[in-house]
Structures are given as C-alpha cells and as structure tokens.
Amino acid sequence: MLAKRIIPCLDIKDGQTVKGTNFMNLRHAGDPVELARAYSEQGADELVFLDITASFEGRKTFTELVKRIAANISIPFTVGGGINELGDVDRLLNAGADKISINSSAIRRPELIDEIAKHFGSQVCVLAVDAKQTEKDWWCYLNGGRVQTDKELYAWTAEAQERGAGEILFTSMNHDGVKNGYANEALSALSGQLSIPVIASGGAGCKEHFCDVFLQGKADAALAASVFHFGEIKIPELKSYLCVHGISMRLV
C-alpha cells in the first residue's frame, strides 16, 4: 500500500502567508520561508505554495520567494499562481519547484495541460480545481474562487487526466477554512473515477478529519493550512495518530 501524504499549503498574498474561510476574510499566518522550513523538518511529505492573487491581479508568481523556500526545504515542492505558459513553468522549475499547479489558466486554455505534460512530463503538472457544490453539481471557479465557470468537477478532472495532468488538487470552496471535515463523498467519487492521485483540500479541523479523508474520501494526500500554521495540529503527532488507525504514513 502506498503511503498517504500530508501536505501543508502556503497561501501567499503580498509575500506573506495568509488563510481565510470560504476563500474570504484573509488573515496573516506567518513568514512563508520560516513555515516551509519548519514543515520540512517536522516530516511533511510535500509542500504547496499558492500565490492566491496572481491570476486575479494578472502577474507572475514571486520567483525570488520560491527560490528562498526551495533553498530551505528537503521535500517535494509544488508552486501555483499566475502560470500561463511554458516559460512560467520553466522559470519556476529553475527556481526550485518540483511540480507546478495550474488552475485558471488551464480552464481558459486546456491545451496548456497537454503542453506541460509533453515538455516536462505529467509528474510536473498538478491541476488545481476550486469547486463549489450546488443542489445538483459541483462547478469549478477561476481567479481564486471569484468567477464561476461552465466546467463541472467530474467532467473537467477527467478531461485533465486525459490531457496528461499527473495529479488533481481538489479544493471544496464549501468546506474551505470551516474545519468541519473534507468533502469526502465528492473525493471518493473523484478517486473512483480517476487513475491519477487526488489531493484533498478544504475542511481540516482535527486529526479525525484526516483519518476520514483517507478512509472515506479515498484521497491519496491531504492538504491543510490553518491547522498547521496556527499550531492546532502537529504533523508528527498527526502521522502517529494515522498510523495507529491503519493508514500507511512515511515517518521521519
């Protein structure tokens, strides 16, 4: 059985780590370089860095900050925000990223997934999906959750896999920052539909939620932010807890 992954997420705005609720009411959560180093030392399996306003503001991700973070960690590092072309991917990989995450740019031009997979390999391409549940369906949003699209969650992720995406990072906007647990029903359906790994995001509030997302949601990895940033859950303790509950973990 492959080990499940625990992934802290650094949402970056104006060079600082922030965290909100349902993508709103952002608050400061610490220096990104210091947080990244701490998570690497604590045994996080990977780290995700999302420049959350890059697409909305129409600018590029902070390359220098990516370099500083990469120099301070020894775990795989995914970077997203404002990535619109192969040149952006090349720049961030050269700055120290191992993988890149695309969201709005892929919705606007799905061929970008094919291009990244062809030039750099599927393992580099993570499709991030911000989706909100309505009465009947899950609809995808772009520009950091500001604009609803006509992309439906299951159809869009299936297309992304077909085009060469190596992983899906699914954030439930309904669950984001609320700390009531992940969208396990949708995650289980996604995992059953796809053959590539699914990373769960949105809703972690306690250790039990991580247990549920792996056992009920069938996720390959669980991403969280505020519970780690504000010290509510310690990664070594979380991994020990999950191991006790029969979930395979990589321990330091």
C-alpha positions in Angstrom: 0.0 0.0 0.0 1.4 3.4 -1.0 1.9 5.8 1.9 -0.6 8.6 2.2 0.8 12.1 2.1 0.4 15.1 4.5 0.8 18.4 2.6 0.9 21.9 4.3 -0.2 24.7 2.0 1.2 28.2 2.0 -1.4 30.6 0.5 0.7 33.7 -0.3 -0.5 37.2 -0.8 1.9 40.2 -1.0 4.7 37.9 0.0 3.2 36.7 3.3 1.3 33.5 4.3 -2.5 34.1 4.7 -5.5 32.0 5.5 -9.2 32.7 5.1 -12.6 31.0 5.3 -14.5 30.0 2.1 -11.8 32.0 0.2 -12.7 35.2 2.1 -11.6 37.2 5.2 -7.8 36.5 4.8 -5.6 36.8 7.9 -1.8 36.8 8.3 -0.4 33.4 9.2 3.4 33.8 9.3 6.6 34.1 7.2 6.5 31.6 4.3 10.2 30.7 4.5 10.1 30.0 8.2 6.9 28.0 7.9 8.3 26.0 5.0 11.5 25.1 6.8 9.5 24.1 9.9 7.2 21.8 7.9 10.1 20.2 6.1 11.8 19.5 9.5 8.6 18.2 11.1 8.1 15.5 8.4 5.6 16.9 6.0 5.7 14.8 2.8 5.4 17.8 0.4 4.8 21.5 0.4 2.4 23.5 -1.8 2.9 27.2 -2.4 0.0 29.1 -4.0 0.2 32.7 -5.0 -3.5 33.2 -4.5 -4.0 36.6 -6.1 -1.5 36.2 -9.1 -4.2 35.2 -11.6 -6.7 37.8 -10.4 -4.0 40.5 -10.4 -2.6 39.4 -13.7 1.0 39.0 -12.6 3.6 36.3 -12.2 4.3 34.2 -9.1 7.1 35.5 -6.8 10.1 33.8 -8.3 12.5 35.0 -5.6 10.3 33.8 -2.8 10.1 30.4 -4.5 13.9 30.3 -4.6 14.2 31.2 -0.9 11.7 28.5 0.1 13.3 25.8 -2.1 16.7 26.5 -0.5 15.3 25.8 3.0 13.4 22.6 2.4 14.2 19.0 1.5 10.8 17.8 0.4 8.9 18.0 -2.9 7.6 21.5 -3.6 4.6 22.4 -5.8 4.1 26.1 -6.9 1.0 27.7 -8.3 -0.4 31.0 -9.2 -0.2 33.1 -12.4 1.2 30.2 -14.6 0.0 30.8 -18.1 2.7 29.4 -20.4 5.6 27.0 -20.7 8.1 29.8 -19.9 6.4 30.3 -16.5 6.8 26.6 -15.8 10.5 26.6 -16.8 11.2 29.7 -14.6 9.6 28.1 -11.5 11.3 24.7 -12.0 14.6 26.5 -12.3 13.8 28.4 -9.1 13.5 25.1 -7.3 9.9 23.9 -7.7 9.4 20.2 -8.3 5.9 20.5 -9.6 3.6 23.3 -10.8 -0.1 23.8 -10.2 -2.4 25.3 -12.7 -6.0 26.3 -12.3 -7.5 29.4 -14.0 -5.1 29.2 -16.9 -6.0 25.6 -17.6 -9.7 26.4 -17.6 -9.2 29.2 -20.1 -6.8 27.2 -22.3 -7.0 23.4 -21.5 -4.2 22.8 -24.1 -1.7 24.1 -21.5 -2.1 20.8 -19.7 -1.0 18.9 -22.8 1.9 21.2 -23.4 3.3 20.9 -19.9 2.9 17.1 -19.9 4.7 16.9 -23.2 7.6 19.2 -22.4 8.2 18.5 -18.7 6.3 15.2 -18.0 2.9 14.5 -16.4 4.6 14.3 -13.0 5.2 18.0 -13.1 1.6 19.0 -13.8 -0.9 19.3 -11.0 -4.3 20.5 -11.9 -5.8 22.5 -9.1 -9.6 22.7 -9.0 -11.6 25.1 -6.9 -15.2 23.9 -6.9 -18.4 24.8 -5.2 -21.3 22.4 -4.7 -24.8 23.4 -5.8 -28.0 21.4 -5.4 -27.1 19.1 -8.2 -23.5 19.6 -9.3 -20.0 20.8 -8.4 -19.0 23.8 -10.5 -15.4 24.9 -11.0 -14.3 28.5 -10.3 -11.3 30.6 -11.5 -9.4 33.6 -10.3 -9.1 32.4 -6.7 -12.8 31.4 -6.5 -14.1 34.7 -7.8 -15.6 33.6 -11.1 -17.9 30.6 -11.8 -17.2 28.7 -15.0 -19.2 26.1 -17.0 -16.7 23.4 -16.1 -18.3 20.6 -14.0 -15.9 19.0 -11.5 -16.0 15.3 -12.7 -16.0 16.1 -16.4 -13.2 18.6 -16.0 -10.9 16.4 -14.0 -11.5 13.5 -16.4 -10.5 15.7 -19.3 -7.4 16.9 -17.4 -6.3 13.4 -16.8 -6.8 12.6 -20.4 -4.7 15.6 -21.4 -1.8 14.5 -19.2 -2.2 16.0 -15.7 -0.3 14.0 -13.2 -2.4 14.9 -10.1 -5.6 16.6 -9.1 -5.7 19.1 -6.2 -9.4 19.5 -5.4 -10.4 22.2 -3.0 -14.0 22.3 -1.9 -14.9 26.0 -1.6 -17.9 25.0 0.6 -15.5 23.4 3.1 -12.5 25.7 2.9 -11.5 27.1 6.3 -14.7 25.9 8.0 -12.9 23.0 9.8 -15.8 20.6 9.6 -14.1 17.9 7.5 -13.3 17.4 3.9 -15.7 16.8 1.0 -15.4 13.0 1.4 -18.3 12.0 -0.8 -17.0 14.0 -3.8 -13.4 12.9 -3.1 -14.4 9.3 -3.1 -16.2 9.7 -6.4 -13.2 11.5 -7.9 -10.8 8.8 -6.7 -13.0 6.1 -8.1 -13.2 7.9 -11.5 -9.5 8.8 -11.9 -6.4 6.8 -12.1 -4.1 9.7 -11.1 -3.6 10.8 -7.4 -6.2 13.0 -5.8 -5.1 15.6 -3.2 -7.9 16.7 -0.8 -8.1 20.3 0.2 -10.6 22.3 2.3 -12.1 21.4 5.7 -9.4 20.0 8.0 -10.1 20.9 11.6 -8.9 17.9 13.7 -7.0 14.6 13.4 -10.2 12.6 12.8 -10.8 14.6 9.6 -7.5 13.4 8.1 -8.4 9.8 9.0 -11.8 10.2 7.3 -10.4 11.8 4.2 -8.2 8.7 3.6 -10.6 6.0 4.7 -13.9 7.5 3.4 -12.7 10.0 0.8 -10.1 7.6 -0.6 -7.7 10.6 -1.1 -4.1 9.9 -1.9 -3.0 13.1 0.0 -4.5 15.6 2.4 -3.6 19.3 2.2 -4.3 21.7 5.0 -3.2 25.2 6.1 -4.6 26.9 9.2 -4.5 23.8 11.5 -0.7 23.6 10.8 0.1 27.4 10.6 -1.5 28.1 14.0 -0.2 25.0 15.7 -3.6 23.3 16.2 -2.2 20.0 14.8 1.4 19.0 14.9 2.5 16.9 11.8 4.5 14.2 13.8 1.5 13.7 16.1 -0.9 13.6 13.2 1.1 10.9 11.4 1.4 8.8 14.5 -2.3 9.0 15.0 -3.0 8.0 11.4 -0.6 5.0 11.7 -2.4 3.8 14.8 -5.6 3.9 12.7 -4.1 1.7 10.0 -3.2 4.4 7.5 0.2 4.0 5.9 2.5 7.0 6.5 6.1 7.9 5.9 7.6 8.6 9.3 10.8 10.6 9.8 
